[in-house]
Amino acid sequence: MKIKITAAILMSMLFTISCTDLDEELYDRVEDGNFGTTPKEIDALVGGAYSSLRGFADGISNNYPTCEYVFFLNEVVSDEATIPTRGTNWYDGGQYQDAQKHTWKSDNRMILSAWRYNYTGIAKINSIIYQIDKSSLSAEAKAPIYAELKALRAYYYYQLLDMFGNVPIVTDFEDTGLPSNSTRKQVYDFVEKELKDALPYLSSNVVYSKLTKNVAYSLLARLYLNSEVFIGTERWQDCLDMCQQISGYALTPDYFANFATENQKSGEIIFAIPYDSKAGTVGNYMSSMSCHYLHRFTLSATGDYPWSANGMCAQPGVYSAFSDTDKRKKAMVAGDQINLATGSVIIMDNGEPLTYTEEVTSLADAKENEGVRIGKYEMKAGESWERDHDFVLIRYAEILMMQAECYVRLGSPDLAKPFVQQVTERAGEELPAVIDLDYINQELLKEFAFEGRRRTDNIRFGTFFEPWWEKGATEKYRGIFPIPSTVLTTNKNLKQNPGYPEN
């Protein structure tokens, strides 16, 4: 099949695997002529919007939400993770050290990747909306399709709002002009309106990995939870109201079922990015970016596991923040690493044992074994480099914790207890007598460690601006990232975010 559309559309589509249900037949191209006459054609086209969530790589940068470099950026600037330089490895022009120290500049490749990831997803959705516009579908038939696409586009704009603040709002695929910045308040209002306008047309059912009413309510809850940061206006009650609209989900008894290879079976996951290596999905190799080069022998006596790069690890203090009785502590890999073939501790090339330590002696010159590693998603022998677990974006546990936080902020901590208790009971932990913001903040770290959301929590709780490991006090303007320097070079209508140099 060939797409018979303009050259401009061909440049913007960037279709990869397009169907979100990877057990079904995959489509990435649609006939244009009589397009819109069958459900398969619609599913194929809308599926292309969901495929953009997996990101992409090109000669400029890797733009994957699960690791390089979008996930890296959100994690390393938080108090959760770090990517120390180990000998000659993981220096990469100092971009990770700058992120850790909160001294990043607008030419940091991770920042460019986050920008490109979101705007490429937006461009794809705009192109699909354009095709729906031109299709033979009735206005009534188009309405729910528009709603789903615009709500998904709002997800990308929420991320831009959170990370960059004053970004262009681009919705017209045929507009070839260079856009100007919108204010953070304008972007906030746009995200809110797009989601609220979509709600009447979205499915009320629990549908895995699709933009449903539940997903839209979850995104609105996030928006309102961070409203004070985004626009200076508290909206705790609005966050509660959105959370209370969400139904059909419950915590899984086994916390790690959410991160198993077959985690699509979890009844807790509200929104996720599906992956299936056999269907050709790419970019899902987070564990290999964390584990030591020889870690494979802890999973397979023959080393039947993909090579690892020995990069990202937990910041000192994160592992010890968990009690030994907390089941969630197993999201990290620490201590002696045993070779399954010999039963002994693996010996590194330098002759020392492979023992992951919580201590990292130096950001600029860490040892190979320093830093507790990320093991939240299932690792097992026989896996390919591209993993098959789906990447979790929203879990029901977040809905519970948002409600708990809002009740505390509204001065009713006792009302927070039933929500927190569900989370702590599953973790095997007791609920404290007093629920306050410090406790909520720590519980968020433990429940959502290495899920790519800690930076936003740090900013909301104010800890982002305080000193921590290998970082001094952070200037307030760094609550958002700079617009990438290459973007400013190609679009003279854009202005740099306040506090950052123009070039």
Sequence and secondary structure as in RCSB ss.txt:
>XXXX:A:sequence
MKIKITAAILMSMLFTISCTDLDEELYDRVEDGNFGTTPKEIDALVGGAYSSLRGFADGISNNYPTCEYVFFLNE
VVSDEATIPTRGTNWYDGGQYQDAQKHTWKSDNRMILSAWRYNYTGIAKINSIIYQIDKSSLSAEAKAPIYAELK
ALRAYYYYQLLDMFGNVPIVTDFEDTGLPSNSTRKQVYDFVEKELKDALPYLSSNVVYSKLTKNVAYSLLARLYL
NSEVFIGTERWQDCLDMCQQISGYALTPDYFANFATENQKSGEIIFAIPYDSKAGTVGNYMSSMSCHYLHRFTLS
ATGDYPWSANGMCAQPGVYSAFSDTDKRKKAMVAGDQINLATGSVIIMDNGEPLTYTEEVTSLADAKENEGVRIG
KYEMKAGESWERDHDFVLIRYAEILMMQAECYVRLGSPDLAKPFVQQVTERAGEELPAVIDLDYINQELLKEFAF
EGRRRTDNIRFGTFFEPWWEKGATEKYRGIFPIPSTVLTTNKNLKQNPGYPEN
>XXXX:A:secstr
      HHHHHHH   S  S TTS       STTTTSSHHHHHHHHHHHHHGGG EE SS EEBTTSTBHHHHHH
HTTTSEE   BTTBS GGGHHHHHHHT   TT HHHHHHHHHHHHHHHHHHHHHHHHHHSS  HHHHHHHHHHHH
HHHHHHHHHHHHHTSS      TT  S      HHHHHHHHHHHHHHHGGGS  S  TTS  HHHHHHHHHHHHH
THHHHHS   HHHHHHHHTT  S    SSGGGGGSTTGGG SSEEEEE   GGGT     TGGGTS TTGGGGT 
TT  S       EE TTSGGGS TT GGGGGEE EE B TTTSSB B TTSSB EEBS    SSS  TTBS EE 
 S   TT  SS  S EEEEEHHHHHHHHHHHHHHTT HHHHHHHHHHHHHHHT    S   HHHHHHHHHHHTTT
SS HHHHHHHHTGGGS BTTB    GGGGS    HHHHHH TT    TTS   
